[in-house]
Amino acid sequence: MKIDSNPNIMKPEEPSREEKHPEVRKVAKQFEALFVNQMVSAMRKTVVKGGLVPESNAERVYQSMLDSQYSERMADTEQLGLSQMIYDHLLRQSRPR
């Protein structure tokens, strides 16, 4: 039970949304990470390449993997708010009508 500011009122404690649907939260974060990864990849394409040593295939693969990790970390912070919007939308869509 959760006690409100008024000691005469007792309310049942409602579990948080994360406790109710952790799998939906996980999918929402994965989608946000995918979206951020696409955004970072598009941004990287705008950078002018050049220098003394040409870019190798290994460097491109490493950069892609690094961008993917950056995207996952950005999604974990939930600062963009996209995963929360996706989570809410998925829960609304899954309600019986």
C-alpha positions as CSV (number, residue, x, y, z in Angstrom):
1,M,0.0,0.0,0.0
2,K,1.1,3.5,-0.7
3,I,0.3,6.2,1.8
4,D,-0.7,9.5,0.4
5,S,0.0,12.9,2.0
6,N,-3.4,12.5,3.8
7,P,-2.9,9.7,6.4
8,N,-6.6,8.7,6.1
9,I,-6.3,7.8,2.4
10,M,-4.7,4.5,1.5
11,K,-4.0,3.7,-2.2
12,P,-2.8,0.5,-3.8
13,E,0.6,0.9,-5.2
14,E,0.6,0.7,-9.0
15,P,3.6,-0.9,-10.6
16,S,5.5,1.2,-13.0
17,R,5.2,0.7,-16.8
18,E,8.6,-0.8,-17.0
19,E,7.6,-3.6,-14.6
20,K,4.4,-4.3,-16.6
21,H,5.9,-4.6,-20.1
22,P,9.7,-5.0,-20.1
23,E,9.7,-6.7,-23.5
24,V,7.9,-3.7,-25.1
25,R,10.4,-1.3,-23.5
26,K,13.3,-3.3,-24.9
27,V,11.8,-3.3,-28.4
28,A,11.2,0.4,-28.2
29,K,14.8,1.1,-27.2
30,Q,16.0,-1.2,-30.0
31,F,14.0,0.8,-32.5
32,E,15.3,4.1,-31.2
33,A,18.8,2.7,-31.4
34,L,18.2,1.7,-35.0
35,F,16.8,5.1,-35.9
36,V,19.8,6.9,-34.2
37,N,22.2,4.6,-36.1
38,Q,20.6,5.5,-39.4
39,M,20.9,9.2,-38.4
40,V,24.5,8.9,-37.4
41,S,25.4,7.0,-40.6
42,A,23.7,9.7,-42.7
43,M,25.6,12.4,-40.8
44,R,28.9,10.5,-41.3
45,K,28.4,10.4,-45.1
46,T,28.5,14.2,-45.1
47,V,32.0,14.4,-43.6
48,V,34.6,15.2,-46.3
49,K,37.1,12.3,-46.5
50,G,40.7,13.0,-47.4
51,G,44.1,12.9,-45.9
52,L,47.4,11.2,-46.4
53,V,46.2,7.6,-45.9
54,P,43.1,6.4,-47.8
55,E,40.3,4.8,-45.8
56,S,40.5,1.0,-45.6
57,N,37.7,-1.5,-45.6
58,A,38.6,-2.5,-42.0
59,E,38.3,1.2,-40.9
60,R,34.8,1.4,-42.5
61,V,33.7,-1.7,-40.7
62,Y,35.1,-0.5,-37.4
63,Q,33.5,2.9,-37.8
64,S,30.1,1.2,-38.5
65,M,30.4,-1.0,-35.4
66,L,31.4,2.1,-33.3
67,D,28.4,4.0,-34.7
68,S,26.2,1.1,-33.7
69,Q,27.5,1.1,-30.1
70,Y,27.1,4.9,-29.9
71,S,23.5,4.6,-31.1
72,E,22.7,1.9,-28.5
73,R,24.2,4.0,-25.7
74,M,22.3,7.1,-26.9
75,A,19.1,5.1,-26.9
76,D,19.8,3.8,-23.3
77,T,20.0,7.3,-22.0
78,E,16.4,8.0,-23.2
79,Q,17.3,11.6,-23.7
80,L,15.7,11.8,-27.2
81,G,12.4,10.5,-25.9
82,L,11.7,8.5,-29.0
83,S,11.7,5.1,-27.2
84,Q,9.1,6.5,-24.7
85,M,6.8,7.6,-27.5
86,I,7.2,4.2,-29.3
87,Y,6.5,2.4,-26.0
88,D,3.4,4.4,-25.3
89,H,2.2,3.9,-28.9
90,L,2.7,0.2,-28.8
91,L,0.8,-0.1,-25.5
92,R,-2.1,1.9,-26.9
93,Q,-2.2,-0.3,-30.0
94,S,-2.2,-3.5,-27.9
95,R,-5.2,-2.5,-25.8
96,P,-8.4,-4.4,-26.6
97,R,-11.0,-2.2,-28.2
